[in-house]
Amino acid sequence: MARTSVTVSPRSEAGKGVSHRLRAEGMIPAVVYGKGREAVAVVADPKQLSAILNGSLGKNTPLELTIEGEAGSHLAIIKDYQVHAVKRRLTHVDFWQVEADQKLVMTVPFRRAGRSLAEKQGGKIRITRDDINVACVADKAPAVVEYDMATLKAADANIHISEVPLPEGVEAVFKHDYSLVQVSMPRVTEAAETVDPKAKKGKK
């Protein structure tokens, strides 16, 4: 997976007043941290980060993060971010520097794909969650996990998270094997009807 390049600049000042000034100048305060390194206060481009967060991978997007003045770049993801309560603009971002082989727990969207035979025959489908937690390295983060509804038969079913196929290198994270897709078929009661053959024959 190609990484998105992001360059940030270190900052020496902190405080609410500084943060307001940075935002007025078209930048936002941010922090870069990770195992084995001290947190570094930086400033970042809010337009670039908004585009990343609104992209297919969102905050799980693997970044090639460069801090001006430091040699080389670092693999990172957006660990957390804050937005203005009314204007909905980014106000702060936390970058998390990680290792390429480090498994991360991420939240990704869960969706259904296609239409099942159960639905075609009147079955009711219930998806219990809009997202799931998975573990993988940053470069393997899926944009979405989809369940192929065509694999469902026309019968009551209860598909658990452990039964949902995942991309290679990605595993589900759960404490209890919860139900994710529920299928219930309609109950049909057919009344047996007895017909007099002679009456049927004579009817025109």
The 8 nearest C-alpha neighbors of each residue, nearest first, counted from 0:
[[1, 138, 2, 139, 61, 140, 137, 3],
 [2, 0, 3, 138, 61, 62, 63, 4],
 [1, 3, 62, 61, 63, 4, 0, 60],
 [2, 4, 62, 63, 5, 61, 1, 60],
 [5, 3, 63, 62, 64, 2, 6, 65],
 [6, 4, 64, 63, 65, 3, 62, 7],
 [5, 7, 65, 64, 66, 4, 67, 8],
 [8, 6, 43, 66, 42, 41, 67, 65],
 [7, 9, 41, 67, 42, 66, 10, 43],
 [10, 8, 41, 40, 42, 7, 67, 66],
 [11, 9, 41, 40, 12, 8, 42, 13],
 [10, 12, 13, 9, 40, 41, 39, 17],
 [13, 11, 10, 17, 14, 40, 18, 9],
 [12, 14, 17, 11, 15, 18, 10, 16],
 [13, 15, 17, 16, 18, 12, 19, 28],
 [16, 14, 18, 17, 19, 13, 20, 21],
 [15, 17, 19, 18, 14, 20, 13, 21],
 [16, 18, 20, 14, 19, 15, 13, 21],
 [17, 19, 15, 21, 20, 16, 28, 22],
 [20, 18, 16, 22, 17, 21, 15, 23],
 [19, 21, 23, 17, 18, 22, 24, 16],
 [22, 20, 24, 18, 26, 23, 19, 27],
 [21, 23, 26, 25, 27, 19, 24, 20],
 [24, 22, 20, 21, 25, 19, 26, 18],
 [25, 23, 21, 22, 26, 20, 27, 19],
 [24, 26, 22, 23, 21, 27, 44, 45],
 [27, 25, 22, 21, 44, 43, 24, 45],
 [26, 28, 22, 43, 42, 21, 90, 91],
 [29, 27, 42, 91, 41, 18, 43, 21],
 [28, 30, 92, 41, 42, 91, 93, 40],
 [29, 31, 40, 93, 39, 41, 94, 32],
 [32, 30, 94, 39, 38, 95, 93, 40],
 [33, 31, 38, 95, 96, 37, 94, 39],
 [34, 32, 96, 95, 36, 35, 97, 31],
 [33, 35, 36, 32, 96, 97, 37, 95],
 [34, 36, 33, 37, 32, 38, 96, 97],
 [37, 35, 34, 33, 38, 32, 39, 96],
 [36, 38, 39, 32, 35, 33, 34, 31],
 [37, 39, 32, 31, 36, 30, 40, 33],
 [38, 40, 31, 30, 41, 37, 32, 9],
 [41, 39, 30, 10, 9, 29, 31, 38],
 [42, 40, 9, 10, 29, 8, 30, 28],
 [41, 43, 28, 8, 29, 27, 7, 26],
 [42, 44, 7, 27, 26, 45, 28, 29],
 [43, 45, 26, 46, 47, 48, 27, 42],
 [46, 44, 48, 47, 49, 26, 27, 43],
 [47, 45, 49, 48, 44, 50, 51, 26],
 [46, 48, 50, 49, 45, 44, 51, 5],
 [47, 49, 51, 45, 50, 46, 52, 44],
 [50, 48, 52, 46, 51, 47, 45, 53],
 [49, 51, 53, 47, 48, 52, 54, 46],
 [52, 50, 48, 54, 49, 53, 57, 47],
 [51, 53, 57, 49, 58, 54, 50, 48],
 [54, 52, 50, 51, 57, 49, 55, 56],
 [55, 53, 51, 57, 52, 56, 50, 60],
 [54, 56, 142, 57, 53, 52, 51, 60],
 [57, 55, 142, 60, 59, 54, 58, 141],
 [56, 58, 52, 54, 59, 53, 55, 60],
 [57, 59, 77, 52, 60, 56, 76, 78],
 [60, 58, 56, 57, 76, 61, 140, 77],
 [59, 61, 56, 58, 57, 76, 62, 51],
 [62, 60, 2, 76, 137, 138, 75, 59],
 [63, 61, 3, 75, 2, 64, 74, 76],
 [62, 64, 4, 74, 73, 3, 2, 72],
 [63, 65, 5, 73, 72, 62, 6, 4],
 [64, 66, 72, 6, 5, 67, 7, 73],
 [67, 65, 7, 69, 8, 6, 68, 64],
 [66, 68, 8, 69, 65, 7, 9, 6],
 [67, 69, 66, 70, 8, 9, 65, 71],
 [70, 68, 67, 66, 71, 65, 72, 9],
 [69, 71, 68, 72, 66, 67, 65, 73],
 [70, 72, 69, 65, 73, 66, 64, 68],
 [71, 73, 65, 64, 63, 70, 74, 66],
 [74, 72, 64, 63, 75, 65, 96, 71],
 [73, 75, 63, 62, 97, 96, 64, 98],
 [76, 74, 96, 62, 95, 97, 61, 73],
 [75, 77, 61, 95, 62, 94, 78, 59],
 [78, 76, 94, 58, 79, 93, 95, 59],
 [77, 79, 93, 95, 94, 76, 58, 80],
 [80, 78, 93, 77, 92, 81, 94, 58],
 [81, 79, 92, 91, 93, 82, 78, 89],
 [80, 82, 91, 90, 89, 92, 83, 79],
 [81, 83, 89, 88, 90, 87, 84, 80],
 [82, 84, 87, 88, 86, 85, 90, 89],
 [83, 85, 87, 86, 82, 88, 81, 89],
 [86, 84, 87, 83, 88, 82, 89, 90],
 [85, 87, 83, 88, 84, 82, 89, 90],
 [88, 86, 83, 82, 85, 84, 89, 90],
 [89, 87, 82, 83, 86, 90, 84, 85],
 [88, 90, 82, 81, 91, 83, 45, 87],
 [89, 91, 82, 81, 27, 83, 88, 92],
 [92, 90, 81, 28, 29, 80, 89, 27],
 [93, 91, 80, 29, 79, 94, 81, 30],
 [92, 94, 30, 79, 78, 29, 77, 80],
 [95, 93, 31, 77, 78, 76, 30, 75],
 [94, 96, 75, 32, 76, 33, 78, 31],
 [95, 97, 75, 33, 74, 32, 73, 94],
 [98, 96, 75, 74, 95, 33, 99, 101],
 [97, 99, 101, 100, 74, 96, 75, 137],
 [98, 100, 101, 136, 97, 137, 74, 138],
 [101, 99, 98, 136, 102, 137, 97, 135],
 [102, 100, 98, 136, 99, 103, 97, 137],
 [103, 101, 136, 135, 134, 100, 104, 137],
 [102, 104, 134, 135, 136, 105, 101, 137],
 [103, 105, 134, 133, 132, 135, 102, 106],
 [106, 104, 133, 132, 103, 134, 107, 59],
 [105, 107, 132, 131, 133, 130, 108, 104],
 [106, 108, 130, 131, 143, 105, 132, 109],
 [109, 107, 130, 143, 129, 144, 131, 110],
 [110, 108, 130, 144, 129, 145, 143, 131],
 [111, 109, 145, 144, 146, 112, 108, 129],
 [110, 112, 146, 145, 147, 148, 113, 109],
 [113, 111, 147, 146, 148, 145, 110, 114],
 [112, 114, 148, 147, 149, 115, 111, 146],
 [115, 113, 148, 149, 118, 112, 116, 119],
 [114, 116, 149, 148, 117, 118, 151, 119],
 [115, 117, 119, 153, 118, 152, 120, 149],
 [116, 118, 153, 122, 115, 120, 119, 152],
 [119, 117, 122, 121, 120, 115, 116, 123],
 [120, 118, 116, 117, 121, 115, 122, 114],
 [121, 119, 117, 118, 122, 116, 153, 184],
 [122, 120, 118, 119, 117, 185, 123, 184],
 [121, 123, 184, 118, 117, 183, 120, 185],
 [122, 124, 183, 182, 118, 184, 121, 125],
 [125, 123, 182, 181, 122, 126, 183, 180],
 [124, 126, 181, 180, 127, 182, 123, 179],
 [127, 125, 180, 128, 179, 181, 124, 129],
 [126, 128, 179, 125, 180, 129, 178, 181],
 [129, 127, 130, 126, 179, 109, 131, 180],
 [128, 130, 109, 108, 110, 127, 131, 126],
 [131, 129, 108, 109, 107, 128, 106, 132],
 [130, 132, 106, 107, 109, 108, 133, 129],
 [131, 133, 106, 172, 105, 171, 107, 104],
 [132, 134, 171, 172, 105, 170, 104, 106],
 [133, 135, 104, 103, 170, 169, 102, 105],
 [136, 134, 102, 169, 103, 139, 168, 140],
 [135, 137, 102, 139, 101, 138, 103, 100],
 [136, 138, 139, 140, 61, 135, 103, 99],
 [137, 139, 136, 0, 140, 61, 99, 2],
 [140, 138, 136, 137, 135, 141, 168, 0],
 [139, 141, 137, 138, 135, 142, 59, 136],
 [142, 140, 143, 139, 144, 56, 107, 166],
 [141, 143, 56, 55, 140, 107, 144, 108],
 [142, 144, 108, 141, 107, 109, 145, 110],
 [145, 143, 109, 108, 110, 146, 141, 165],
 [146, 144, 110, 111, 109, 112, 143, 147],
 [145, 147, 111, 112, 148, 110, 163, 144],
 [148, 146, 112, 149, 150, 113, 111, 145],
 [147, 149, 115, 150, 114, 113, 151, 112],
 [150, 148, 115, 147, 151, 114, 113, 116],
 [151, 149, 148, 147, 152, 115, 116, 146],
 [152, 150, 149, 148, 115, 153, 116, 117],
 [151, 153, 154, 117, 116, 150, 115, 149],
 [154, 152, 117, 116, 151, 120, 155, 184],
 [155, 153, 152, 184, 156, 117, 183, 182],
 [154, 156, 183, 182, 184, 153, 157, 181],
 [157, 155, 182, 181, 154, 158, 183, 180],
 [156, 158, 181, 180, 178, 182, 159, 155],
 [159, 157, 180, 178, 179, 181, 156, 162],
 [160, 158, 178, 179, 161, 162, 177, 176],
 [159, 161, 162, 163, 179, 177, 176, 178],
 [160, 162, 159, 163, 176, 171, 164, 177],
 [163, 161, 160, 159, 158, 164, 165, 179],
 [162, 164, 160, 161, 165, 146, 159, 158],
 [165, 163, 162, 166, 146, 161, 145, 144],
 [164, 166, 169, 163, 167, 170, 144, 171],
 [167, 165, 169, 168, 164, 141, 170, 144],
 [168, 166, 169, 165, 170, 139, 164, 135],
 [167, 169, 135, 166, 170, 139, 136, 165],
 [170, 168, 135, 167, 166, 134, 165, 133],
 [171, 169, 134, 133, 172, 165, 168, 135],
 [170, 172, 133, 132, 134, 173, 169, 161],
 [173, 171, 133, 132, 134, 170, 174, 104],
 [174, 172, 175, 171, 176, 132, 177, 160],
 [173, 175, 176, 172, 177, 171, 132, 160],
 [176, 174, 177, 173, 160, 172, 178, 161],
 [177, 175, 160, 159, 161, 173, 174, 178],
 [176, 178, 159, 175, 160, 179, 173, 161],
 [177, 179, 159, 158, 180, 160, 157, 176],
 [178, 180, 127, 159, 160, 158, 126, 177],
 [181, 179, 126, 158, 125, 157, 178, 127],
 [182, 180, 157, 125, 124, 156, 158, 126],
 [181, 183, 124, 156, 155, 123, 157, 125],
 [184, 182, 155, 123, 122, 185, 181, 124],
 [183, 185, 122, 155, 154, 123, 186, 182],
 [186, 184, 122, 187, 121, 183, 123, 120],
 [185, 187, 184, 188, 183, 122, 189, 121],
 [188, 186, 185, 189, 184, 190, 121, 120],
 [189, 187, 190, 186, 191, 185, 192, 184],
 [188, 190, 191, 187, 192, 186, 185, 193],
 [189, 191, 192, 188, 193, 187, 194, 186],
 [192, 190, 189, 193, 188, 194, 187, 195],
 [191, 193, 190, 194, 189, 195, 196, 188],
 [194, 192, 191, 195, 196, 190, 199, 198],
 [195, 193, 196, 192, 199, 198, 197, 191],
 [194, 196, 198, 197, 199, 193, 200, 192],
 [195, 197, 199, 198, 194, 200, 201, 193],
 [198, 196, 200, 199, 195, 201, 202, 194],
 [197, 199, 201, 195, 200, 196, 202, 194],
 [198, 200, 196, 202, 197, 201, 195, 194],
 [201, 199, 197, 198, 202, 196, 203, 195],
 [200, 202, 198, 199, 197, 203, 196, 195],
 [201, 203, 199, 200, 198, 197, 196, 195],
 [202, 201, 200, 199, 198, 197, 196, 195]]
